[in-house]
Amino acid sequence: MINKRLGTVIGAGLMVLVGVLVWPGDYGWQAYHVWQQQRTIAGFERLKDRYRQDQYGGATPEATLKMFIEAFKAGDLDLASKYFIPEKQAEYLAKMKNWVRLGKGEEIIKNLLYEEKKCYEYKKECELLKYNKTLNAWSTTIFTQNEFTQKWKLKNM
């Protein structure tokens, strides 16, 4: 009788212990996912704010390209980087510094002189293309239109 009662008490105690450990663990996991979603949403809102405040770029992809080339040739890499979409500005600033350090500035400018233009209205993007005979491939510079300011921004090159 004592063994049976002891077994019942131990079994009930284990069930309570498992419940105490599992329930907060499950709740904690859910709370973590909610926190992660809120953090992602806040990051998107900060990025949207950067787009709203961004005044760099031209009314056309060609105008943005011209401004970029002028800033790049003048050595104002900080300004040149502002013609990229906000989330790529730091990346391309570092790339441009490296290009200049390696003496590739003229080569970069030369590759930006395009031969063909393709625009995709449905995604607010344009591509300026140039055929590179040395590489036997097309060089593509991609622009996207800032939906808040209507300025064209470099997306990739």
SVG drawing of the C-alpha trace seen along z (x, -y; Angstrom):
<svg xmlns="http://www.w3.org/2000/svg" viewBox="-2 -66 48 68">
<polyline fill="none" stroke="black" stroke-width="0.4" points="0.0,0.0 2.8,-2.4 4.7,-1.5 1.5,-2.1 1.0,-5.4 4.6,-6.3 4.5,-5.4 1.4,-7.5 3.0,-10.5 6.2,-10.1 4.2,-9.8 2.1,-12.8 5.3,-14.7 6.9,-13.8 3.9,-14.9 3.9,-18.3 7.6,-18.6 7.3,-17.9 4.4,-20.3 6.4,-23.0 9.3,-22.5 7.5,-21.9 4.8,-24.6 7.1,-27.6 9.5,-26.1 6.7,-26.0 5.6,-29.5 9.2,-30.7 9.6,-29.3 6.4,-31.1 7.5,-34.3 10.9,-34.1 9.2,-33.8 6.9,-36.8 10.0,-38.8 11.8,-37.7 8.9,-38.8 8.6,-42.1 12.3,-42.7 12.0,-41.8 9.1,-44.2 10.9,-47.0 13.9,-46.4 11.6,-46.8 10.1,-49.9 13.6,-51.4 14.5,-50.6 11.2,-52.1 12.1,-55.3 15.5,-55.3 13.8,-55.1 11.3,-57.8 14.1,-60.2 16.4,-59.3 16.7,-62.2 19.6,-60.9 19.1,-59.7 17.6,-61.0 14.3,-61.1 15.6,-58.4 18.1,-55.6 20.4,-57.5 20.3,-60.6 21.2,-58.5 24.1,-56.9 25.4,-60.3 25.3,-61.6 27.0,-58.4 29.8,-58.6 30.4,-62.3 30.7,-61.6 32.9,-58.5 35.2,-60.4 35.5,-63.3 36.6,-60.8 33.5,-61.4 32.8,-57.8 30.5,-58.7 28.2,-60.6 28.6,-57.9 27.4,-55.3 24.2,-57.2 23.0,-56.6 22.6,-52.9 19.5,-51.5 19.9,-52.1 20.6,-48.5 23.5,-48.3 25.2,-51.6 27.7,-50.4 28.5,-47.3 29.2,-49.4 31.1,-52.1 33.6,-49.3 33.7,-47.9 34.4,-51.3 37.2,-52.0 38.7,-48.7 38.3,-49.4 40.1,-52.8 42.8,-51.1 43.3,-48.6 43.3,-51.3 40.2,-49.9 38.2,-53.1 38.5,-53.8 37.6,-50.2 34.5,-50.4 33.4,-53.6 34.0,-52.1 31.8,-49.1 29.0,-51.4 28.7,-52.9 25.7,-51.0 24.6,-49.8 21.1,-48.6 18.3,-49.5 15.5,-47.2 12.8,-48.3 10.3,-46.3 7.4,-48.5 5.7,-45.9 8.7,-45.7 9.9,-49.3 13.3,-48.2 15.6,-49.0 18.7,-47.3 21.5,-49.1 23.5,-46.5 26.9,-46.5 28.5,-43.6 32.0,-42.8 33.9,-41.2 36.8,-40.2 34.6,-38.2 32.1,-37.3 29.3,-38.3 26.8,-41.1 27.6,-43.5 24.4,-44.6 23.7,-47.6 20.3,-47.3 18.3,-50.3 15.1,-50.4 12.7,-53.2 12.2,-54.4 8.5,-54.1 8.4,-56.9 10.5,-59.6 10.3,-58.3 14.1,-58.6 16.0,-55.9 18.6,-54.1 21.4,-51.7 20.5,-48.2 23.4,-46.2 26.4,-46.6"/>
</svg>
